[in-house]
Amino acid sequence: MTIQLIGRKKCRHTQKAQRYLKERGVSFQFLDLAERTLSPGELDRIAAAAGGYEQLIDTESKSYADRGMQYMEFDAQEELSEDPGLLRVPIIRGDRGVAVQPSPDEMKRVVGS
C-alpha cells in the first residue's frame, strides 16, 4: 500500500508533511479535503486506527470556533461527517498505521523511513 496523505493544500502542517515525504523519496497519494471529503467507511477506519473520533476533531479550527462547539455536547462522528473542516490534518495512512497531525517521529513510524 502506498502512503496516503490527507489534508488541505493551503494548510501549513500538510505542506510540512508533503515536504517530509518528498525529501525522503516516499511515494504518496494526496487527498485534498477542499476538493473531496472522506467517505463514511474511510472515516471509520481512520478513527478506529487513531483511537476514536474525538482524536480527529481539531479544537483549534475555525469551524470548531464558528459553530461554538466548545460550549456544546456533540457526537464527534456525526459532526465530522457533516463538516470535514473539523478534521485535524494532516492525516498520514500507511501499512504501519495512521498518524494524525504527526510529529517527525510518528511520521517515521508510519512511513518506515
Number of C-alpha atoms within 10 A of each C-alpha: 8 12 19 18 22 23 25 19 16 10 11 13 18 22 15 13 23 18 12 15 19 12 9 10 10 14 12 18 12 16 18 17 16 12 8 9 17 16 9 12 9 11 17 15 12 22 18 13 15 17 11 15 20 15 15 22 20 17 16 11 13 12 16 18 14 9 10 10 13 12 8 7 7 10 9 16 17 10 17 19 16 11 12 16 20 21 26 19 24 24 23 26 23 17 12 12 14 25 22 21 20 18 11 11 9 16 21 13 16 18 24 11 10
